[in-house]
Amino acid sequence: MSEQVSDIRDVIFGTLRAMLPDGRPITEQTHITEDLGLDSVAMMDFVMEIEDKLDISVPLDKIAEVETLGDLIATVQRLKVTS
């Protein structure tokens, strides 16, 4: 069963808010590395938490294509549909 985009968005945004101590605003247009300053290790930790919460596996080549939170939401949604 595929999850709704809003459910996926809530999980991703909630996970990210827990990681960011300063409570800065985030949107689907937020660039993960440029705007949030996540390095590769922090990005992998973030993706692993999402994988656990949504019971998916995001291939490394897909992670490399993700620039914004909207990209990540769309990638996760496609993975959920095909799983």
C-alpha positions as CSV (number, residue, x, y, z in Angstrom):
1,M,0.0,0.0,0.0
2,S,1.5,3.3,-1.0
3,E,1.5,6.2,1.5
4,Q,0.1,9.6,0.7
5,V,2.5,12.4,-0.2
6,S,1.4,14.3,2.9
7,D,2.3,11.3,5.2
8,I,5.7,11.0,3.6
9,R,6.2,14.7,3.9
10,D,5.3,14.7,7.6
11,V,7.8,11.9,8.3
12,I,10.6,13.6,6.4
13,F,10.0,17.0,7.9
14,G,9.5,15.6,11.4
15,T,12.7,13.6,11.2
16,L,14.6,16.6,9.9
17,R,13.2,19.0,12.6
18,A,14.4,16.5,15.3
19,M,17.9,16.7,13.8
20,L,18.1,20.5,13.4
21,P,18.4,22.2,16.8
22,D,17.7,25.7,15.6
23,G,14.1,25.2,14.4
24,R,14.8,27.0,11.0
25,P,11.9,26.9,8.6
26,I,11.9,24.2,6.0
27,T,9.8,23.7,2.8
28,E,9.8,21.4,-0.1
29,Q,12.1,23.9,-1.9
30,T,14.7,23.7,0.9
31,H,18.1,22.5,-0.4
32,I,19.4,19.8,1.9
33,T,23.1,20.6,1.7
34,E,23.0,24.3,0.7
35,D,20.3,25.6,3.0
36,L,20.6,23.1,5.9
37,G,24.3,22.4,5.8
38,L,24.0,18.7,6.1
39,D,27.2,17.0,5.2
40,S,27.4,13.5,3.6
41,V,27.4,11.7,7.0
42,A,24.4,13.7,8.4
43,M,22.6,13.1,5.1
44,M,23.1,9.4,5.4
45,D,21.9,9.4,9.0
46,F,18.9,11.3,7.9
47,V,18.1,9.0,5.1
48,M,18.6,5.9,7.3
49,E,16.1,7.2,9.8
50,I,13.6,7.8,7.0
51,E,14.2,4.3,5.6
52,D,13.5,2.8,9.1
53,K,10.3,4.9,9.6
54,L,8.9,4.2,6.2
55,D,10.2,0.7,5.7
56,I,12.0,1.3,2.4
57,S,15.6,1.3,1.1
58,V,16.8,4.3,-0.8
59,P,19.6,3.3,-3.3
60,L,22.7,5.4,-3.1
61,D,22.3,6.5,-6.7
62,K,18.9,7.9,-5.9
63,I,20.3,9.8,-2.8
64,A,22.9,11.4,-5.1
65,E,20.1,12.8,-7.3
66,V,18.3,14.4,-4.4
67,E,18.9,18.2,-3.9
68,T,15.7,19.5,-2.2
69,L,13.3,18.1,0.3
70,G,10.7,18.0,-2.5
71,D,13.1,15.8,-4.5
72,L,13.4,13.5,-1.5
73,I,9.6,13.3,-1.0
74,A,9.1,12.4,-4.7
75,T,11.9,9.8,-4.5
76,V,10.5,8.2,-1.4
77,Q,7.0,8.2,-2.9
78,R,8.2,6.4,-6.0
79,L,10.0,3.8,-3.9
80,K,6.9,3.2,-1.8
81,V,4.7,2.7,-4.9
82,T,7.1,0.1,-6.3
83,S,7.7,-1.7,-3.1
